[in-house]
Amino acid sequence: MNFGYHDPDEVHLLQASDEKNRYAIQLYKHLIDFVDLGKKDIVEVGSGRGGGLAYVARNYDANKVSGIDLDKGAVAFSNSHYKVDNLSFSTGDAQNLPLADDSCDILLNVESSHRYPQMERFINEVTRVLRKDGHFLYTDFLFANEWDGTDELFRKYDLKILRTKDITPWVTKALEMNDKQNRAIVEKLAPKFLQKVMMNFAGVIDSETYNNFINRKYVYRSYVFQKY
């Protein structure tokens, strides 16, 4: 699950089975369509319940596609739910990745890093496991006043910025477009006493999370880096 992305000027054709997840998928496409995934070894750090990476494995001609997440339950769900030949999921810490040096061509990180206790350790791991000329595709939200420090961390490492974009308006638009579906899911799956918390987690209209995007207390950015 992610907050999604929707630019009304962009048109993305999806299979009927993917339509229910359109906005979440569009956030992935905003990142991955910038680079060629063909025959590449791809790792997603913070793969969650696996839907985004499974979409990548099914629709792009990658060599090997691997998801890493700290949550053992999410990893077990992903391995049992998504059966794609070149796709697998394993447990691991974003700040101490269970990967060899120079072992992947593309590293994805989608709406996960805001929960990491030590962002610099994660960036260090990214540059360690990426091959030369490999790409780091990154998107997340932070408090507006945190981005300057994060950009300073990025500049300390061997990462060239190919594209950076404030996508807060398009994430907010996705939350609005998906509001009815998100509310229905929370009402169906969450017990009454948890629904307010889960509505906020889902970013429904007028929740604290949604309002933080509207007033730009939260700023959502995307980056495409290349290791040099």
Z-matrix of the N, CA and C atoms (Angstrom, degrees):
N
C 1 1.450
C 2 1.523 1 109.90
N 3 1.320 2 116.59 1 131.85
C 4 1.454 3 120.88 2 168.78
C 5 1.527 4 107.66 3 -138.54
N 6 1.322 5 116.84 4 172.16
C 7 1.458 6 120.48 5 -175.73
C 8 1.526 7 112.61 6 -71.99
N 9 1.318 8 117.08 7 -19.48
C 10 1.454 9 120.35 8 175.73
C 11 1.518 10 113.79 9 92.28
N 12 1.328 11 114.12 10 177.68
C 13 1.469 12 122.61 11 -176.83
C 14 1.517 13 107.13 12 -152.42
N 15 1.335 14 116.07 13 133.64
C 16 1.461 15 118.94 14 176.10
C 17 1.521 16 110.24 15 -148.47
N 18 1.325 17 114.90 16 110.20
C 19 1.457 18 122.50 17 172.41
C 20 1.525 19 106.42 18 -104.23
N 21 1.331 20 118.88 19 112.54
C 22 1.468 21 120.96 20 -176.98
C 23 1.529 22 113.82 21 -58.72
N 24 1.326 23 117.58 22 -18.95
C 25 1.466 24 120.75 23 -179.77
C 26 1.523 25 112.93 24 -85.09
N 27 1.328 26 117.17 25 -6.72
C 28 1.463 27 120.90 26 179.48
C 29 1.528 28 109.73 27 -104.56
N 30 1.315 29 115.75 28 143.53
C 31 1.467 30 121.99 29 178.37
C 32 1.521 31 108.35 30 -120.59
N 33 1.322 32 116.70 31 121.63
C 34 1.458 33 121.99 32 178.61
C 35 1.529 34 108.82 33 -120.77
N 36 1.304 35 116.27 34 121.68
C 37 1.460 36 121.18 35 177.13
C 38 1.521 37 108.74 36 -87.44
N 39 1.326 38 116.30 37 123.81
C 40 1.456 39 122.13 38 -179.73
C 41 1.520 40 110.07 39 -121.89
N 42 1.326 41 115.69 40 155.46
C 43 1.456 42 120.05 41 171.87
C 44 1.526 43 109.50 42 -67.16
N 45 1.324 44 115.55 43 153.11
C 46 1.465 45 120.17 44 -177.36
C 47 1.528 46 111.70 45 -55.97
N 48 1.329 47 116.91 46 -35.96
C 49 1.461 48 120.73 47 -178.18
C 50 1.535 49 112.56 48 -68.64
N 51 1.334 50 116.85 49 -18.23
C 52 1.457 51 120.80 50 -179.06
C 53 1.530 52 113.32 51 -96.51
N 54 1.319 53 117.23 52 -7.02
C 55 1.464 54 119.75 53 -173.76
C 56 1.526 55 112.98 54 -60.24
N 57 1.314 56 117.22 55 -37.09
C 58 1.473 57 119.49 56 -177.57
C 59 1.524 58 111.79 57 -64.69
N 60 1.327 59 116.84 58 -19.76
C 61 1.459 60 122.28 59 179.07
C 62 1.531 61 112.14 60 -111.05
N 63 1.330 62 116.73 61 23.08
C 64 1.465 63 121.40 62 -172.20
C 65 1.533 64 112.73 63 -51.54
N 66 1.311 65 117.77 64 -50.10
C 67 1.464 66 119.72 65 -170.89
C 68 1.524 67 111.46 66 -70.42
N 69 1.327 68 117.05 67 -38.19
C 70 1.462 69 120.41 68 175.06
C 71 1.524 70 111.01 69 -63.86
N 72 1.329 71 116.85 70 -41.60
C 73 1.461 72 121.14 71 178.42
C 74 1.521 73 110.83 72 -64.92
N 75 1.325 74 116.65 73 -39.09
C 76 1.460 75 119.54 74 -179.08
C 77 1.537 76 112.23 75 -63.13
N 78 1.333 77 117.31 76 -28.38
C 79 1.462 78 119.29 77 174.91
C 80 1.526 79 109.96 78 -66.02
N 81 1.326 80 116.71 79 -42.60
C 82 1.465 81 120.11 80 175.89
C 83 1.522 82 110.59 81 -62.39
N 84 1.320 83 117.34 82 -45.78
C 85 1.454 84 120.58 83 -177.45
C 86 1.529 85 111.22 84 -63.46
N 87 1.320 86 117.12 85 -34.63
C 88 1.468 87 120.43 86 176.15
C 89 1.524 88 110.70 87 -55.62
N 90 1.333 89 117.19 88 -35.47
C 91 1.454 90 121.56 89 178.78
C 92 1.516 91 112.87 90 -84.76
N 93 1.329 92 116.84 91 -53.67
C 94 1.464 93 119.65 92 -166.16
C 95 1.518 94 113.65 93 -77.17
N 96 1.324 95 118.39 94 -22.97
C 97 1.457 96 119.42 95 -179.05
C 98 1.524 97 112.58 96 -74.91
N 99 1.326 98 116.94 97 -3.81
C 100 1.465 99 120.86 98 177.54
C 101 1.524 100 111.77 99 -79.86
N 102 1.346 101 117.36 100 -21.63
C 103 1.464 102 121.29 101 -176.03
C 104 1.525 103 109.59 102 -128.35
N 105 1.328 104 115.98 103 162.99
C 106 1.459 105 122.45 104 178.47
C 107 1.530 106 108.65 105 -87.09
N 108 1.333 107 116.69 106 119.48
C 109 1.462 108 121.13 107 179.98
C 110 1.526 109 112.85 108 -92.61
N 111 1.326 110 117.01 109 -3.52
C 112 1.457 111 121.13 110 -174.09
C 113 1.523 112 113.21 111 -59.66
N 114 1.341 113 115.48 112 126.00
C 115 1.475 114 123.90 113 176.42
C 116 1.532 115 113.18 114 60.87
N 117 1.321 116 116.77 115 24.63
C 118 1.454 117 120.52 116 -178.45
C 119 1.530 118 111.34 117 -100.99
N 120 1.326 119 115.34 118 154.22
C 121 1.465 120 121.84 119 172.23
C 122 1.524 121 107.61 120 -91.67
N 123 1.333 122 116.16 121 117.00
C 124 1.463 123 122.47 122 -172.06
C 125 1.520 124 109.67 123 -114.90
N 126 1.314 125 116.07 124 135.65
C 127 1.469 126 122.13 125 174.69
C 128 1.517 127 107.96 126 -125.59
N 129 1.340 128 116.39 127 132.61
C 130 1.455 129 120.12 128 168.53
C 131 1.517 130 108.69 129 -108.40
N 132 1.317 131 116.17 130 122.84
C 133 1.462 132 122.31 131 175.49
C 134 1.521 133 107.82 132 -96.24
N 135 1.329 134 116.02 133 125.10
C 136 1.460 135 120.80 134 -172.82
C 137 1.516 136 110.16 135 82.86
N 138 1.322 137 116.09 136 49.24
C 139 1.473 138 121.31 137 -173.76
C 140 1.521 139 113.54 138 -76.95
N 141 1.334 140 118.14 139 -9.83
C 142 1.462 141 120.67 140 176.20
C 143 1.510 142 112.75 141 57.89
N 144 1.318 143 116.07 142 -133.08
C 145 1.462 144 120.90 143 -178.13
C 146 1.523 145 112.54 144 -89.06
N 147 1.321 146 116.74 145 10.32
C 148 1.461 147 121.45 146 162.63
C 149 1.504 148 118.76 147 88.76
N 150 1.332 149 118.38 148 -6.58
C 151 1.459 150 119.33 149 -173.55
C 152 1.514 151 114.66 150 -63.42
N 153 1.334 152 117.00 151 -40.89
C 154 1.463 153 119.99 152 -179.38
C 155 1.513 154 111.94 153 -64.96
N 156 1.333 155 116.63 154 -45.75
C 157 1.460 156 119.68 155 -178.87
C 158 1.523 157 111.30 156 -69.95
N 159 1.322 158 117.56 157 -33.72
C 160 1.469 159 120.09 158 175.74
C 161 1.521 160 110.68 159 -62.48
N 162 1.329 161 117.33 160 -38.34
C 163 1.463 162 120.47 161 175.47
C 164 1.527 163 110.51 162 -60.22
N 165 1.328 164 116.65 163 -43.85
C 166 1.461 165 120.94 164 178.50
C 167 1.527 166 110.52 165 -60.57
N 168 1.333 167 116.99 166 -47.49
C 169 1.465 168 120.94 167 -177.60
C 170 1.529 169 112.13 168 -62.45
N 171 1.328 170 116.57 169 -36.74
C 172 1.465 171 120.33 170 -177.82
C 173 1.522 172 112.85 171 -75.74
N 174 1.312 173 117.44 172 -29.93
C 175 1.464 174 120.12 173 -166.77
C 176 1.520 175 115.57 174 -113.51
N 177 1.327 176 117.64 175 -4.50
C 178 1.459 177 120.91 176 -179.81
C 179 1.526 178 108.72 177 -127.91
N 180 1.326 179 116.30 178 146.91
C 181 1.460 180 121.66 179 -173.43
C 182 1.527 181 111.32 180 -85.32
N 183 1.327 182 115.13 181 58.23
C 184 1.464 183 119.74 182 -179.23
C 185 1.523 184 110.57 183 -80.89
N 186 1.321 185 116.37 184 160.98
C 187 1.452 186 121.33 185 178.60
C 188 1.528 187 110.96 186 -80.02
N 189 1.323 188 115.79 187 -60.05
C 190 1.455 189 122.52 188 -179.26
C 191 1.514 190 108.29 189 -135.98
N 192 1.332 191 117.25 190 135.17
C 193 1.461 192 122.46 191 -176.30
C 194 1.533 193 107.97 192 -126.69
N 195 1.331 194 116.07 193 119.12
C 196 1.469 195 120.80 194 -173.70
C 197 1.519 196 110.34 195 -128.67
N 198 1.321 197 115.82 196 135.48
C 199 1.455 198 121.32 197 175.60
C 200 1.516 199 110.53 198 -111.12
N 201 1.335 200 116.18 199 140.64
C 202 1.457 201 122.19 200 178.12
C 203 1.525 202 108.17 201 -127.64
N 204 1.329 203 116.59 202 131.37
C 205 1.459 204 120.74 203 178.90
C 206 1.525 205 109.39 204 -147.21
N 207 1.321 206 115.61 205 149.17
C 208 1.465 207 121.18 206 -179.20
C 209 1.527 208 112.02 207 -73.31
N 210 1.336 209 116.96 208 -25.73
C 211 1.463 210 122.71 209 -174.56
C 212 1.533 211 110.18 210 -85.12
N 213 1.329 212 116.41 211 111.44
C 214 1.464 213 120.64 212 -178.33
C 215 1.525 214 111.66 213 -62.77
N 216 1.342 215 116.81 214 -35.02
C 217 1.453 216 119.78 215 178.97
C 218 1.515 217 111.89 216 -64.83
N 219 1.335 218 116.89 217 -41.30
C 220 1.464 219 120.82 218 178.50
C 221 1.516 220 110.76 219 -65.30
N 222 1.319 221 117.11 220 -38.64
C 223 1.470 222 121.09 221 178.68
C 224 1.525 223 110.44 222 -65.17
N 225 1.328 224 116.55 223 -44.76
C 226 1.470 225 119.96 224 178.71
C 227 1.523 226 110.97 225 -62.06
N 228 1.319 227 117.12 226 -43.63
C 229 1.466 228 120.88 227 176.89
C 230 1.527 229 111.00 228 -59.39
N 231 1.317 230 116.94 229 -46.80
C 232 1.460 231 121.16 230 -177.35
C 233 1.523 232 111.62 231 -61.62
N 234 1.331 233 116.94 232 -44.47
C 235 1.470 234 120.13 233 -179.43
C 236 1.517 235 112.24 234 -66.51
N 237 1.329 236 117.44 235 -32.96
C 238 1.464 237 119.90 236 -178.45
C 239 1.530 238 112.07 237 -83.56
N 240 1.322 239 116.64 238 -27.66
C 241 1.466 240 120.64 239 -172.37
C 242 1.519 241 113.73 240 -91.36
N 243 1.344 242 117.20 241 -30.53
C 244 1.462 243 120.66 242 -175.23
C 245 1.522 244 109.82 243 -114.81
N 246 1.316 245 115.08 244 112.48
C 247 1.459 246 121.30 245 -177.91
C 248 1.533 247 109.04 246 -111.22
N 249 1.318 248 115.39 247 91.05
C 250 1.461 249 122.71 248 176.88
C 251 1.524 250 106.82 249 -127.21
N 252 1.327 251 117.00 250 135.32
C 253 1.465 252 121.26 251 -169.94
C 254 1.529 253 114.04 252 -53.40
N 255 1.324 254 117.88 253 -42.09
C 256 1.464 255 119.60 254 -173.48
C 257 1.524 256 113.20 255 -99.95
N 258 1.345 257 116.73 256 15.72
C 259 1.462 258 122.06 257 -173.28
C 260 1.525 259 111.29 258 -114.04
N 261 1.342 260 116.29 259 134.01
C 262 1.464 261 120.52 260 175.53
C 263 1.520 262 109.13 261 -149.96
N 264 1.331 263 115.30 262 159.30
C 265 1.460 264 122.22 263 -179.10
C 266 1.529 265 109.16 264 -130.42
N 267 1.333 266 115.99 265 144.50
C 268 1.461 267 120.44 266 178.53
C 269 1.522 268 109.70 267 -145.57
N 270 1.337 269 114.96 268 162.61
C 271 1.458 270 121.23 269 -179.58
C 272 1.518 271 110.36 270 -85.63
N 273 1.319 272 116.38 271 137.35
C 274 1.456 273 119.46 272 177.77
C 275 1.520 274 111.50 273 -172.26
N 276 1.317 275 115.33 274 163.12
C 277 1.458 276 124.00 275 -177.84
C 278 1.531 277 108.89 276 -100.12
N 279 1.322 278 117.08 277 127.39
C 280 1.463 279 121.59 278 -179.77
C 281 1.523 280 111.83 279 -59.02
N 282 1.311 281 117.34 280 -25.39
C 283 1.458 282 121.34 281 -177.39
C 284 1.524 283 112.86 282 -93.78
N 285 1.339 284 115.49 283 0.32
C 286 1.470 285 121.34 284 177.28
C 287 1.528 286 107.21 285 -155.28
N 288 1.317 287 115.30 286 71.62
C 289 1.459 288 120.33 287 -170.25
C 290 1.530 289 112.22 288 -67.50
N 291 1.345 290 117.09 289 136.84
C 292 1.459 291 121.09 290 178.98
C 293 1.531 292 111.59 291 -82.45
N 294 1.329 293 115.30 292 55.28
C 295 1.461 294 122.37 293 -176.30
C 296 1.523 295 109.73 294 -133.35
N 297 1.321 296 115.55 295 148.90
C 298 1.463 297 120.92 296 177.11
C 299 1.529 298 110.54 297 -73.80
N 300 1.315 299 116.15 298 159.25
C 301 1.456 300 120.88 299 173.77
C 302 1.526 301 110.07 300 -58.79
N 303 1.315 302 116.91 301 144.41
C 304 1.467 303 122.58 302 173.77
C 305 1.531 304 112.00 303 52.57
N 306 1.330 305 116.24 304 48.03
C 307 1.464 306 119.65 305 -172.10
C 308 1.518 307 114.84 306 -111.80
N 309 1.334 308 118.77 307 -3.88
C 310 1.460 309 118.53 308 178.98
C 311 1.528 310 110.82 309 -140.99
N 312 1.339 311 114.89 310 156.41
C 313 1.460 312 121.56 311 -179.19
C 314 1.523 313 112.05 312 -93.32
N 315 1.328 314 115.73 313 -32.53
C 316 1.460 315 120.81 314 -176.61
C 317 1.520 316 108.76 315 -137.46
N 318 1.319 317 116.70 316 129.02
C 319 1.464 318 121.38 317 175.44
C 320 1.524 319 108.67 318 -118.61
N 321 1.320 320 114.81 319 122.87
C 322 1.462 321 123.29 320 -179.66
C 323 1.525 322 110.04 321 -101.80
N 324 1.329 323 115.35 322 141.76
C 325 1.469 324 119.89 323 173.33
C 326 1.525 325 107.41 324 -147.00
N 327 1.331 326 115.50 325 108.97
C 328 1.460 327 121.75 326 -171.60
C 329 1.523 328 110.19 327 -119.13
N 330 1.325 329 116.19 328 113.22
C 331 1.469 330 122.68 329 172.45
C 332 1.533 331 112.14 330 49.83
N 333 1.311 332 115.22 331 50.04
C 334 1.459 333 120.97 332 -177.48
C 335 1.520 334 112.69 333 -132.52
N 336 1.328 335 117.71 334 -34.62
C 337 1.462 336 120.92 335 -167.53
C 338 1.524 337 113.89 336 -69.53
N 339 1.340 338 117.93 337 -20.19
C 340 1.468 339 118.75 338 -179.76
C 341 1.534 340 111.94 339 -64.07
N 342 1.313 341 117.31 340 -11.48
C 343 1.468 342 121.24 341 178.27
C 344 1.528 343 112.81 342 -98.44
N 345 1.342 344 118.06 343 -2.40
C 346 1.460 345 120.02 344 -176.21
C 347 1.534 346 110.36 345 -80.47
N 348 1.323 347 117.68 346 130.59
C 349 1.471 348 119.64 347 -179.57
C 350 1.525 349 113.47 348 -64.34
N 351 1.350 350 116.41 349 -34.57
C 352 1.468 351 119.80 350 -176.54
C 353 1.533 352 109.17 351 -131.47
N 354 1.320 353 115.78 352 92.36
C 355 1.460 354 121.26 353 -177.21
C 356 1.528 355 112.12 354 -59.96
N 357 1.327 356 117.51 355 -37.29
C 358 1.464 357 119.05 356 -177.83
C 359 1.524 358 111.96 357 -63.41
N 360 1.319 359 117.44 358 -35.90
C 361 1.470 360 119.66 359 177.27
C 362 1.523 361 110.57 360 -63.57
N 363 1.327 362 116.48 361 -37.57
C 364 1.463 363 119.63 362 177.65
C 365 1.527 364 111.00 363 -65.30
N 366 1.332 365 117.76 364 -46.70
C 367 1.468 366 120.54 365 -179.26
C 368 1.531 367 110.48 366 -62.09
N 369 1.326 368 116.20 367 -38.05
C 370 1.454 369 120.13 368 176.42
C 371 1.526 370 110.87 369 -61.10
N 372 1.330 371 116.66 370 -41.19
C 373 1.461 372 120.75 371 178.18
C 374 1.532 373 111.24 372 -66.65
N 375 1.325 374 116.91 373 -38.89
C 376 1.466 375 120.58 374 177.66
C 377 1.524 376 110.31 375 -56.80
N 378 1.318 377 116.69 376 -50.58
C 379 1.469 378 119.57 377 -177.72
C 380 1.528 379 111.90 378 -69.17
N 381 1.310 380 117.04 379 -27.48
C 382 1.474 381 119.99 380 177.65
C 383 1.516 382 111.82 381 -68.09
N 384 1.335 383 117.76 382 -45.20
C 385 1.468 384 120.27 383 -172.42
C 386 1.529 385 112.92 384 -87.42
N 387 1.326 386 118.36 385 -18.42
C 388 1.465 387 120.17 386 178.43
C 389 1.528 388 111.25 387 -74.07
N 390 1.311 389 115.69 388 140.05
C 391 1.458 390 120.59 389 171.40
C 392 1.527 391 110.21 390 -75.44
N 393 1.310 392 116.25 391 160.09
C 394 1.462 393 120.78 392 175.80
C 395 1.526 394 109.40 393 -56.40
N 396 1.305 395 116.57 394 135.51
C 397 1.467 396 124.96 395 -177.45
C 398 1.530 397 112.61 396 72.78
N 399 1.331 398 117.52 397 2.96
C 400 1.458 399 120.18 398 175.99
C 401 1.517 400 111.19 399 -70.51
N 402 1.337 401 115.63 400 165.83
C 403 1.461 402 121.68 401 -174.27
C 404 1.530 403 111.61 402 -115.69
N 405 1.304 404 114.95 403 138.10
C 406 1.464 405 123.84 404 172.31
C 407 1.522 406 106.61 405 -109.11
N 408 1.339 407 116.24 406 114.31
C 409 1.464 408 122.81 407 -177.74
C 410 1.519 409 107.21 408 -107.85
N 411 1.326 410 115.37 409 114.66
C 412 1.461 411 120.59 410 -165.84
C 413 1.521 412 110.91 411 -133.86
N 414 1.329 413 116.19 412 135.20
C 415 1.465 414 120.25 413 173.28
C 416 1.519 415 109.82 414 -150.93
N 417 1.334 416 115.24 415 139.48
C 418 1.463 417 120.03 416 -179.13
C 419 1.529 418 108.99 417 -170.97
N 420 1.338 419 114.60 418 171.35
C 421 1.456 420 120.23 419 173.24
C 422 1.525 421 109.48 420 -115.34
N 423 1.333 422 115.00 421 148.20
C 424 1.453 423 122.69 422 175.32
C 425 1.524 424 107.99 423 -140.94
N 426 1.318 425 117.03 424 167.20
C 427 1.454 426 119.06 425 167.38
C 428 1.527 427 108.14 426 -58.80
N 429 1.315 428 116.80 427 142.82
C 430 1.460 429 121.21 428 -173.98
C 431 1.522 430 112.25 429 -54.78
N 432 1.328 431 116.29 430 -36.50
C 433 1.467 432 118.82 431 -175.83
C 434 1.527 433 113.00 432 -80.43
N 435 1.334 434 117.99 433 0.03
C 436 1.464 435 121.23 434 179.16
C 437 1.523 436 113.00 435 -93.07
N 438 1.327 437 117.74 436 -14.52
C 439 1.465 438 119.05 437 -172.05
C 440 1.523 439 113.02 438 -70.21
N 441 1.317 440 118.61 439 -35.18
C 442 1.463 441 119.78 440 179.75
C 443 1.525 442 111.12 441 -59.68
N 444 1.318 443 116.38 442 -43.30
C 445 1.461 444 120.17 443 178.49
C 446 1.515 445 112.34 444 -66.41
N 447 1.329 446 116.48 445 -36.92
C 448 1.464 447 120.13 446 178.83
C 449 1.525 448 110.56 447 -67.56
N 450 1.329 449 117.41 448 -42.22
C 451 1.462 450 120.50 449 176.98
C 452 1.530 451 110.95 450 -61.50
N 453 1.317 452 116.18 451 -36.94
C 454 1.469 453 119.98 452 177.80
C 455 1.519 454 110.88 453 -63.55
N 456 1.339 455 116.99 454 -38.90
C 457 1.466 456 120.58 455 175.70
C 458 1.530 457 110.98 456 -62.42
N 459 1.316 458 117.26 457 -45.43
C 460 1.463 459 120.56 458 -179.99
C 461 1.533 460 110.93 459 -57.26
N 462 1.330 461 116.84 460 -39.32
C 463 1.470 462 120.68 461 -176.04
C 464 1.530 463 112.49 462 -69.45
N 465 1.313 464 117.72 463 -14.94
C 466 1.460 465 121.14 464 179.23
C 467 1.528 466 112.73 465 -77.26
N 468 1.328 467 116.69 466 -13.60
C 469 1.458 468 120.30 467 -172.07
C 470 1.534 469 110.94 468 -115.06
N 471 1.329 470 115.32 469 169.93
C 472 1.470 471 121.25 470 -175.53
C 473 1.530 472 110.87 471 -79.89
N 474 1.315 473 115.16 472 61.83
C 475 1.459 474 121.21 473 -176.80
C 476 1.528 475 110.02 474 -127.40
N 477 1.308 476 115.56 475 120.02
C 478 1.463 477 121.18 476 176.39
C 479 1.525 478 108.96 477 -94.75
N 480 1.323 479 117.67 478 127.85
C 481 1.464 480 121.24 479 179.05
C 482 1.532 481 109.14 480 -79.83
N 483 1.333 482 116.15 481 117.58
C 484 1.462 483 121.25 482 175.40
C 485 1.525 484 111.69 483 -91.29
N 486 1.328 485 115.32 484 -30.64
C 487 1.464 486 120.04 485 177.37
C 488 1.512 487 108.96 486 -157.87
N 489 1.317 488 116.15 487 137.66
C 490 1.458 489 121.00 488 169.06
C 491 1.522 490 108.27 489 -138.20
N 492 1.327 491 115.71 490 143.55
C 493 1.462 492 119.05 491 -173.48
C 494 1.521 493 110.22 492 -151.49
N 495 1.315 494 115.83 493 135.85
C 496 1.466 495 121.72 494 169.82
C 497 1.530 496 106.83 495 -81.16
N 498 1.327 497 116.01 496 110.94
C 499 1.473 498 119.88 497 -175.62
C 500 1.528 499 111.64 498 -108.63
N 501 1.336 500 116.71 499 17.20
C 502 1.464 501 120.09 500 -179.12
C 503 1.531 502 113.03 501 -51.82
N 504 1.340 503 120.03 502 -44.88
C 505 1.472 504 119.29 503 -179.25
C 506 1.523 505 113.37 504 -62.27
N 507 1.332 506 117.00 505 -34.89
C 508 1.465 507 120.14 506 -176.94
C 509 1.535 508 111.50 507 -80.59
N 510 1.343 509 116.77 508 -28.30
C 511 1.468 510 119.93 509 172.56
C 512 1.526 511 109.51 510 -69.77
N 513 1.321 512 116.37 511 -43.78
C 514 1.465 513 120.64 512 178.29
C 515 1.523 514 110.89 513 -60.88
N 516 1.321 515 116.61 514 -41.28
C 517 1.470 516 120.57 515 177.96
C 518 1.524 517 111.06 516 -61.37
N 519 1.329 518 116.84 517 -40.34
C 520 1.465 519 120.34 518 177.78
C 521 1.523 520 111.53 519 -63.01
N 522 1.333 521 116.98 520 -41.08
C 523 1.461 522 120.18 521 177.27
C 524 1.525 523 110.94 522 -60.85
N 525 1.313 524 116.98 523 -38.62
C 526 1.463 525 120.75 524 178.91
C 527 1.523 526 110.93 525 -68.82
N 528 1.324 527 116.42 526 -43.59
C 529 1.466 528 120.44 527 -179.10
C 530 1.524 529 111.78 528 -66.13
N 531 1.324 530 116.26 529 -30.38
C 532 1.462 531 121.33 530 -175.07
C 533 1.526 532 112.90 531 -101.36
N 534 1.321 533 116.94 532 9.25
C 535 1.464 534 121.04 533 -172.36
C 536 1.531 535 112.04 534 -59.95
N 537 1.294 536 117.19 535 -47.17
C 538 1.468 537 120.42 536 -176.50
C 539 1.521 538 110.82 537 -61.49
N 540 1.322 539 116.92 538 -44.58
C 541 1.468 540 120.57 539 -179.34
C 542 1.529 541 110.69 540 -65.80
N 543 1.338 542 117.41 541 -43.18
C 544 1.465 543 119.78 542 -179.42
C 545 1.526 544 111.85 543 -62.90
N 546 1.336 545 116.79 544 -41.77
C 547 1.462 546 119.75 545 177.72
C 548 1.531 547 111.17 546 -62.40
N 549 1.315 548 116.12 547 -41.81
C 550 1.472 549 120.12 548 -178.78
C 551 1.518 550 111.20 549 -63.42
N 552 1.340 551 116.78 550 -39.77
C 553 1.464 552 120.31 551 -179.95
C 554 1.530 553 110.36 552 -65.18
N 555 1.330 554 116.75 553 -45.18
C 556 1.472 555 120.57 554 179.72
C 557 1.523 556 110.49 555 -62.61
N 558 1.325 557 117.28 556 -45.59
C 559 1.463 558 120.98 557 -178.96
C 560 1.525 559 111.71 558 -63.68
N 561 1.326 560 116.26 559 -32.30
C 562 1.464 561 120.16 560 -179.26
C 563 1.533 562 112.28 561 -77.96
N 564 1.325 563 117.47 562 -39.32
C 565 1.455 564 120.64 563 -168.74
C 566 1.529 565 114.75 564 -102.77
N 567 1.312 566 118.03 565 -25.73
C 568 1.472 567 119.51 566 -174.92
C 569 1.516 568 111.02 567 -97.84
N 570 1.334 569 117.57 568 138.46
C 571 1.463 570 119.68 569 174.11
C 572 1.533 571 109.96 570 -63.62
N 573 1.311 572 116.39 571 155.76
C 574 1.455 573 121.91 572 -173.87
C 575 1.531 574 112.57 573 -51.97
N 576 1.327 575 116.83 574 -42.58
C 577 1.461 576 119.47 575 -173.54
C 578 1.534 577 112.49 576 -70.59
N 579 1.354 578 116.83 577 -14.38
C 580 1.460 579 120.30 578 179.30
C 581 1.530 580 113.15 579 -104.47
N 582 1.315 581 116.96 580 -4.41
C 583 1.461 582 118.46 581 -170.23
C 584 1.521 583 113.27 582 -65.06
N 585 1.327 584 118.59 583 -37.31
C 586 1.466 585 119.79 584 179.32
C 587 1.519 586 110.70 585 -63.22
N 588 1.337 587 116.30 586 -43.50
C 589 1.463 588 120.48 587 178.74
C 590 1.519 589 110.52 588 -62.83
N 591 1.335 590 116.97 589 -42.63
C 592 1.457 591 120.81 590 -177.71
C 593 1.524 592 111.55 591 -72.08
N 594 1.316 593 117.80 592 -32.79
C 595 1.460 594 120.31 593 175.26
C 596 1.529 595 109.86 594 -62.37
N 597 1.325 596 115.91 595 -39.47
C 598 1.462 597 119.76 596 176.93
C 599 1.524 598 110.98 597 -66.82
N 600 1.332 599 116.58 598 -41.93
C 601 1.463 600 121.72 599 177.82
C 602 1.527 601 110.45 600 -59.51
N 603 1.330 602 116.94 601 -37.61
C 604 1.463 603 121.52 602 -179.97
C 605 1.525 604 112.97 603 -79.89
N 606 1.325 605 117.45 604 -12.10
C 607 1.455 606 120.97 605 178.03
C 608 1.518 607 114.24 606 72.14
N 609 1.335 608 117.17 607 34.98
C 610 1.467 609 119.25 608 -179.45
C 611 1.526 610 109.83 609 -66.64
N 612 1.310 611 116.26 610 159.27
C 613 1.463 612 122.53 611 -177.98
C 614 1.530 613 110.37 612 -55.72
N 615 1.319 614 115.37 613 133.42
C 616 1.466 615 125.58 614 -179.94
C 617 1.523 616 114.14 615 76.00
N 618 1.325 617 117.85 616 3.20
C 619 1.466 618 119.27 617 170.83
C 620 1.528 619 108.88 618 -74.51
N 621 1.316 620 116.75 619 164.96
C 622 1.463 621 120.56 620 178.76
C 623 1.524 622 111.01 621 -59.99
N 624 1.340 623 116.47 622 -41.59
C 625 1.464 624 120.13 623 179.81
C 626 1.517 625 111.25 624 -61.93
N 627 1.320 626 116.72 625 -48.79
C 628 1.465 627 120.79 626 178.81
C 629 1.524 628 110.51 627 -58.69
N 630 1.320 629 117.39 628 -46.58
C 631 1.467 630 120.90 629 -178.71
C 632 1.523 631 112.17 630 -64.49
N 633 1.330 632 116.50 631 -30.86
C 634 1.460 633 119.55 632 177.11
C 635 1.524 634 112.10 633 -67.70
N 636 1.327 635 116.88 634 -29.78
C 637 1.467 636 119.65 635 172.72
C 638 1.531 637 110.79 636 -73.48
N 639 1.317 638 116.12 637 -41.44
C 640 1.469 639 119.97 638 -178.83
C 641 1.533 640 111.21 639 -62.20
N 642 1.332 641 116.78 640 -43.48
C 643 1.465 642 119.29 641 -178.34
C 644 1.530 643 113.01 642 -90.23
N 645 1.341 644 115.44 643 3.91
C 646 1.467 645 123.92 644 175.35
C 647 1.534 646 112.96 645 64.07
N 648 1.316 647 115.59 646 27.00
C 649 1.460 648 118.57 647 166.13
C 650 1.524 649 108.33 648 -66.72
N 651 1.347 650 116.09 649 -38.42
C 652 1.454 651 122.70 650 169.46
C 653 1.522 652 108.55 651 -99.19
N 654 1.332 653 116.12 652 138.54
C 655 1.463 654 122.02 653 173.15
C 656 1.525 655 107.72 654 -124.77
N 657 1.317 656 115.75 655 130.15
C 658 1.465 657 122.61 656 -177.98
C 659 1.529 658 108.38 657 -105.97
N 660 1.325 659 116.59 658 125.31
C 661 1.463 660 120.94 659 -178.62
C 662 1.525 661 111.10 660 -126.07
N 663 1.312 662 115.58 661 158.70
C 664 1.464 663 121.91 662 170.63
C 665 1.519 664 109.00 663 -127.50
N 666 1.322 665 115.20 664 149.12
C 667 1.474 666 122.40 665 -179.88
C 668 1.532 667 109.53 666 -138.02
N 669 1.321 668 115.22 667 144.80
C 670 1.463 669 121.95 668 165.68
C 671 1.530 670 106.62 669 -121.22
N 672 1.326 671 115.89 670 116.62
C 673 1.460 672 121.98 671 178.53
C 674 1.525 673 109.92 672 -110.65
N 675 1.311 674 115.41 673 155.02
C 676 1.462 675 121.28 674 169.32
C 677 1.520 676 108.57 675 -127.89
N 678 1.326 677 115.64 676 132.81
C 679 1.465 678 120.28 677 178.46
C 680 1.514 679 109.94 678 -77.28
N 681 1.318 680 116.55 679 132.54
C 682 1.468 681 119.44 680 179.31
C 683 1.529 682 110.63 681 -113.95
